[in-house]
Amino acid sequence: MAKPKKEPRPKAETPKGFRDYFGAEVTTRAAMLNAIAGVYHRYGFDALESSAVETVEALGKFLPDVDRPNEGVFAWQDEDEKWLALRYDLTAPLARVYAQHRNDLPTPYRRYAMGPVWRNEKPGPGRFRQFYQCDADTVGAASMAADAEICAMLADALEEVGIPRGDYVVRVNNRKVLNGVLEATGVSDPEQQAAVLRTIDKFDKVGEAGVRELLGKGRLDASGAYIDGVGLSGEQAAPVLAFLTSKGSDTAETLANLRAAVGGSEMGMQGVGELEEIASLLAAQGYGSDRIVIDPSVVRGLGYYTGPVFEAELTFEILDEKGRPRQFGSVAGGGRYDDLVARFTGQQVPAVGVSIGVDRLLAALHAKGKVSGAERGPVVVTVMDRDRMADYQAMVGELRQAGIRAEVYLGNPKNFGNQMKYADRRGSPVAIIAGGDEFAKGVVQIKDLILGAQIAENATLEEWKERPSQYEVPRAGLVEKVREILSEQS
C-alpha cells in the first residue's frame, strides 16, 4: 500500500504588497494617532469605527473599473452573490454611514476615523496594499466655517505630534476658481479641459514657461522628445498662466490676482469669495499665513473635490536616496466634496474633510528626531532560583503596580548569561538580580543596563569603579531605586 503523500509545509512569507509591524512601530503609530485623536476630540468631533468590509455598490466611483469589481479593491462574492470588498478609503464608508443613519445622527455630523484601508494595486517601494488613514470630516455644513475649522484643526494636529511652527504650511485653494479659469479660456470641450488640468498639474515640474508651451503647440522634454500641446491660443492660455502665478506677497494681493484671472466667471468669483471668507475666519482665530496660506498652486483631487481644497506640506529639508537635499513634502490633504452622499440619497449633502497620511507623517517625525526607531523594553527580573518564582513574581507585581513596565524571565534560567542577552535583545533599561545570598540578606541587585553599556564601551577601569552600574539595595527599596534609574535614563 502506497504511503500517503505528505502535504508540503506552507511557506512563511508575507503576501506581496503587505508587511508586518513590530513593537516600536506599532506603539509609535498608536501614540501619534492618540495625539491626533485628542485634537479632533477637542474640536468636538466624534470617533467612528465603521466596517472594514463594504458592498462594492457602496464604494462606487472609488473603484478604478466598476465593470471589474475585483480590480483596485480586494473583492469577493458572498453566498447571495453580492459583491463585497475591503474598504478602499475611509470617506466612502462615511457616506454610506451618514446615508444609512442620517435620521439618528446630528446635523452637521462631525466624525473622525482611523484605521487600515486596502487597495489591490501594484505594490512598489514604499507603496503597500494595506496602509493606515486618519480622517476627519464634517457632513451637512455648507458654511466655509467648516472648511476653515478643518484647516485650523490640521495645523493644530501637526503641532501636537511634534511638527513645530515654521516647519509646515497648510495651503488652500478652490476648485471653483479653477473652473472659473477654464471658463475664462473659452474652452468647452471636456477632453481639452482635462488636458488643460493635466498641464496645470505639471506647473511644479516645468514652470511657467513650460506650461505656456504645453498649453500651446507643445515642447521638447528633457530627453529631447516632443510633447504635443493642448493647442490653446496665447489669449486662451493667459487666464491659466495668470491663475498659476497669482500668489502674491499677502492674502489680499493673492485674492486680487485670482479675481483678475477668473475674469467675468460667476463660479470663479464665488470660489474667490469662499477663499476670502476662509482666510478671514482663520485670521480671526489667530492663524496667520505662516501656518495657513491661500495658494493657487494646490491642484489636488481635481476630479473629486467641488470647492475648497487644501494640503499640509512639511517645509523642512531631508536628504533623498541619492543624498540630495529636498523638502519633505505633503503629509495630508482634503477638501469639500458636496456630491458624495447624493449617490445614496439623491439629495446633495455638503461635506468637507481631511486625510492625514499616517506613514508619511511618521516618517517625518523620524526625520525630525521626534520618535526613535527603538522602544525601551521592560525591566527584566532575572531568575536565579527556580524555587523562588513566587518571590520574583512578587517583585514584578510591585513594579507593575507602580506603573513600571516589567516582566519575569520565563525562559530556561539555567544559563544566567542567556538571561542578560535576552534583556539586551529586549532593549531593557534595568535588570533585577536576586539569588540565595540576596534573599538571605533581604536585598536585591539592580543593574542599570544603559549605563553599563556606555561604561563598557568607553570607560577605563578607574571610571568604571567611580560609576558603578549595579546597585545593591534593600528589598523594600526596589521600586524606588528602579524609578530613580529610569528617571535618570530619560
PyMOL commands that set and color helices and strands:
alter all, ss='L'
color gray80, all
select helices_A, chain A and resi 23-42+56-62+91-101+144-161+175-185+190-200+203-215+234-244+251-262+266-284+342-345+358-367+386-401+416-425+436-441+449-458+461-466+475-489
alter helices_A, ss='H'
color red, helices_A
select strands_A, chain A and resi 46-47+53-55+75-77+83-86+109-118+130-139+168-174+218-220+226-228+292-294+308-319+325-336+351-357+379-381+406-408+430-433+443-448+470-474
alter strands_A, ss='S'
color yellow, strands_A
deselect
rebuild
show_as cartoon
